[in-house]
Amino acid sequence: MTAHGNNNVLDKSAPQSQLRSSGPLAGFRIVEFAGIGPGPFACMMLADMGAEVITLDRVGARKNLKSVAGRGRKVVELDLKDKAAVAQVLDLLGYADALIEGFRPGVMERLGLGPDVVLAKNPKLVYGRMTGWGQEGPLAQAAGHDINYISVTGALAAIGTKEKPVPPLNLVGDFGGGALYLVVGVLAALLEASKSGKGQVVDAAMCDGAASLMSMFFDMAAAGRWVEGRESNFLDGGAHFYGIYQCACGNFVSIGSIEPQFYALLRKHAGLSEACFDAQMDRKAWPELKRKLVETFRSKSRDEWCKIMEGTDICFAPVLTMAEAPNHPHMAARGIFVERHGVTQPAPAPRFSRTPSAIREAETADIGELTKQWMG
């Protein structure tokens, strides 16, 4: 696929040195301790934005240099149980701008690479820590995954059907509440360090971030505009004008006609002329109105509804699979997906007008040579 509309992808004709210097974070050096989930995703974003990211992985890891989340790195294999290797890492960190690790609390300290040691070596370094439960608290040492971290925030209980909560993939904890908050925290600390000359620890916990993502819903609950119970509110599938509907072909479409003018367009294009649809915000009427909309959308195929509604102010979109999404006209026009090494993947986001991001090649590297380069 050609990314016609995206200026944030790799220009294969450009020299590698030019690609390494592109992006708003060009010139920043970040050392990543290999992990899974949100840490690598955060580092992918930082690498896409131009930072030089060095990933330290275990000996024999055989890192897949063509993986999506691992793109844009220089990968070094070494044994962190070896004191000589730890000394090499400390030398490298002496010239880094940031460190990112995702171990359980205390692991980096036991390796001799805790914040006290590293910040003594490089006082300006930003020390990013990615965990599920955080660096402290009763559960800090417990194992967990995205589904557990969002369970205790109120997020998971609010998502799903009336019968039970449904995990929203691992988008809310790992990537939304985890990786993105880590990126924001690291960037904020780098900005502050540029003024103060002092680094600091960024404690990014997925339970913290997922709770933060729920801010609007706590606000609505306090104002009496959100009630407990899934499919009881206008954003959780309870309202007939904000939800997913199956079409005659078996595929689905989504509508989000919240505002009165958008709801009026939905009624016009879907033929909802009955007086009962006047009661848009009457919660008691929602179940019956939803039943009627179910019947309406089942009367036509997804393609037919797209011809009727897509591009209008109804707030409508077809529900596409991962295989279908790259071929949607809007996605293709903006180059939202690109192909690298035969793998279709999302292009870098967000976009920058003057310092565009780029997908860079991953490669293996030698820690000694890197240290010499950074010293120079």
Secondary structure as GFF3:
##gff-version 3
##sequence-region A 1 376
A	DSSP	alpha_helix	16	20	.	.	.	ID=ss1
A	DSSP	beta_strand	29	33	.	.	.	ID=ss2
A	DSSP	alpha_helix	38	48	.	.	.	ID=ss3
A	DSSP	beta_strand	52	57	.	.	.	ID=ss4
A	DSSP	beta_strand	73	77	.	.	.	ID=ss5
A	DSSP	alpha_helix	83	93	.	.	.	ID=ss6
A	DSSP	beta_strand	98	101	.	.	.	ID=ss7
A	DSSP	alpha_helix	107	110	.	.	.	ID=ss8
A	DSSP	alpha_helix	115	121	.	.	.	ID=ss9
A	DSSP	beta_strand	126	131	.	.	.	ID=ss10
A	DSSP	alpha_helix	146	151	.	.	.	ID=ss11
A	DSSP	three_ten_helix	156	158	.	.	.	ID=ss12
A	DSSP	pi_helix	171	179	.	.	.	ID=ss13
A	DSSP	alpha_helix	180	196	.	.	.	ID=ss14
A	DSSP	beta_strand	200	205	.	.	.	ID=ss15
A	DSSP	alpha_helix	206	213	.	.	.	ID=ss16
A	DSSP	alpha_helix	215	222	.	.	.	ID=ss17
A	DSSP	beta_strand	242	246	.	.	.	ID=ss18
A	DSSP	beta_strand	252	256	.	.	.	ID=ss19
A	DSSP	alpha_helix	260	270	.	.	.	ID=ss20
A	DSSP	three_ten_helix	275	278	.	.	.	ID=ss21
A	DSSP	three_ten_helix	283	285	.	.	.	ID=ss22
A	DSSP	alpha_helix	286	297	.	.	.	ID=ss23
A	DSSP	alpha_helix	302	309	.	.	.	ID=ss24
A	DSSP	beta_strand	316	319	.	.	.	ID=ss25
A	DSSP	three_ten_helix	325	327	.	.	.	ID=ss26
A	DSSP	alpha_helix	329	334	.	.	.	ID=ss27
A	DSSP	beta_strand	337	340	.	.	.	ID=ss28
A	DSSP	beta_strand	343	346	.	.	.	ID=ss29
A	DSSP	beta_strand	363	364	.	.	.	ID=ss30
A	DSSP	alpha_helix	367	375	.	.	.	ID=ss31
###
